[in-house]
Amino acid sequence: MGAKNGIMFKTAVSLEETGKMEIVVLDKTGTITSGEPQVTDILPANGVSESELLVLAYILEKKSEHPLAKAITGRVESEVEQSEREKLTEVSDFQAVPGNGLSGKLGEDWLYGGNFKFISDKMKISASIKEQAERLAQQGKTPLFFGRNKQFLGMIAVADVIKEDSPRAVKELQNMGIRVVMLLSLIH
């Protein structure tokens, strides 16, 4: 049965011990989740459209190799025709500050994208936006902030979404009397 499901037991003792399991520890990324972050929320600032926020974020993020950047670029690439994307200007003077954010020049304007601390050092972020970001973070999402010069453009939340069959699999383990624990990495 294990072999049919892609499970290999190194020794007979290992196979016997699985019948005595009381707790299963699962790694979140790629086990319970798809392993590919996706855009979950787009929250433009007042006076900014959702498409403007997405396009400016795309222009900046397409220079980045970060998995969260790929979520934003993937979203835009799935919604905007390639012929339209090719018209989008490239940023110059691109800089990535590891663990913080990105900056680049678009014409005469500076574009910024990144975490709360990085963006709040560049421009004023209201308390209500910070509260929204904290709510998103409590839901397991990563809020990314974007701005142009000193203007806050909005926030895009990204998350590694749960696989369709994960809740059922966890429920089946629980029905067998096995406690299921999810392991999270807190290292950034």
Buried (B, 14 or more C-beta within 10 A) or exposed (E): EEEEEEEEEEEEEEEEEEEEEEEBEBEBBEBBBBEEBBBBBBBBBEEBEEEBBBBBBBBBBBBBEBEBBBBBBBBBBEEBEEEEBEEBEEBEEBEBEEEBBBBBBBEEEBBBBBBBEBBBEBBEBEEEBBEBBEEBEEEBBBBBBBBBEEBBBBBBBBBBBBBEEBEEBBEEBEEEEEEBEEEEEEEE
